[in-house]
Amino acid sequence: MVAKINRGVSLYGAVIYNQRKVDESTARIITGNRMITDLTGNPHNVMQQTLWAFDSYLAANRNTEKPVLHISLNPSADDRLTDGQFAELACEYMHRMGYGDQPYIVYLHEDIERRHVHIVSTCVKENGEKISDAYEWNRSMKACRELERKFGLKQVEDKRKELLEPYNGIVYTMTDDTGKPLCTPIKSSLIGKRYGYERLEKRIGYNIREYKAKKWQPKIRNEVALAMHGCRGDWETFVRLLAGKGIDAVFRENNEGRIYGATFIDHKNREAYNGSRLGKEFSANAFERLFNNPDNIPDLDASMPTPGLQSGFSSDMESAIEQAFGIFNMEANGPDPQEEALARRLQRKKKKKKRRSRGIS
């Protein structure tokens, strides 16, 4: 079992985090100590009652900068405890850590496969003094080992390994046009389940099946071709024409200003494609030539490749979708093969130029 102790200033922040889980039916209150009333019987008044229970303690606080405790107890995924055992486990831990006489509320979380508990309390006594946190980490480790033996929990030889157990999650943040974050990232769980890792992974899997069943094809190929004709070699005009159709064009350039990657984001259909996935005439090389040689423009009304006529395109698209399925795996989500090849060619040219310059000097 792993215990994580967090200290903070805001009691409201710790309580609202858990209450949101309760409202989403992914957590519930299983016990409490020195609370004003039976919290489990008054779900609509939990917030107000919880804040009242801590009010006199926090008001008496003298010099403690972070008086709020937010503790999580995390047994192994292999452990199976009842609600009553989780409640007893939490109470025993608080007693062993010196917080047994403090007010606290215990939430059982079931938002991930591994069930665990969160405890909200305070380290300030009724007289305003702080409960000592000396050697807290050592005392917590000792308490965890004792409780593992008492409750028959799985004992891990290397506790650091358990702390580093893989966890898949997503955080969202706003960025500017350069990708620089503009605000504090927020967890997907605060937005809703449909935006979390598991739901997105399922959606990507569904898209793979739809594509393989020939029900899903890119819809922006002609729009991109029209913009290429309409811009007549002007980069800004090309981007503006696509933006009018709800499509963002993102180009990646090397230090010398040469385009080595192109991505199109179709906001209307909620799809995104690398240019080369639409066809060779939409690859990075094609746009490099377009903006330097406007005569090189693909034909309009080009029909979408069919499996029988252009199996290469079909395999490329399937590869792209399967790559997207591993979107959260950094190894699987590598760069586009054509972009890599172009980058290698540019790097070789750069090295040749350096060697020539050395010979001249």
Secondary structure, 3 states (H helix, E strand, C coil): CEEEEEEECCHHHHHHHHHHHHHCCCEEEEEEECCCCCHHHCHHHHHHHHHHHHHHHHHCCCCCCCCEEEEEEECCCCCCCCHHHHHHHHHHHHHHCCCCCCCEEEEEECCCCCCEEEEEEECECCCCCECCCCCHHHHHHHHHHHHHHHHCCCCCCCHHHHHCCCCCCCEECCECCCCCECCCCEEHHHCCHHHCHHHHHHHHHHHHHHHHCCCCCCCCHHHHHHHHHHHCCCHHHHHHHHHCCCEEEEEEECCCCCEEEEEEEECCCCEEEEHHHHCHHHCHHHHHHHCCCCCCCCCCCCCCCCCCCCHHHHHHHHHHHHHHHCCCCCCCCCCCHHHHHHHHHHHHHHHHHHHHHHHHC
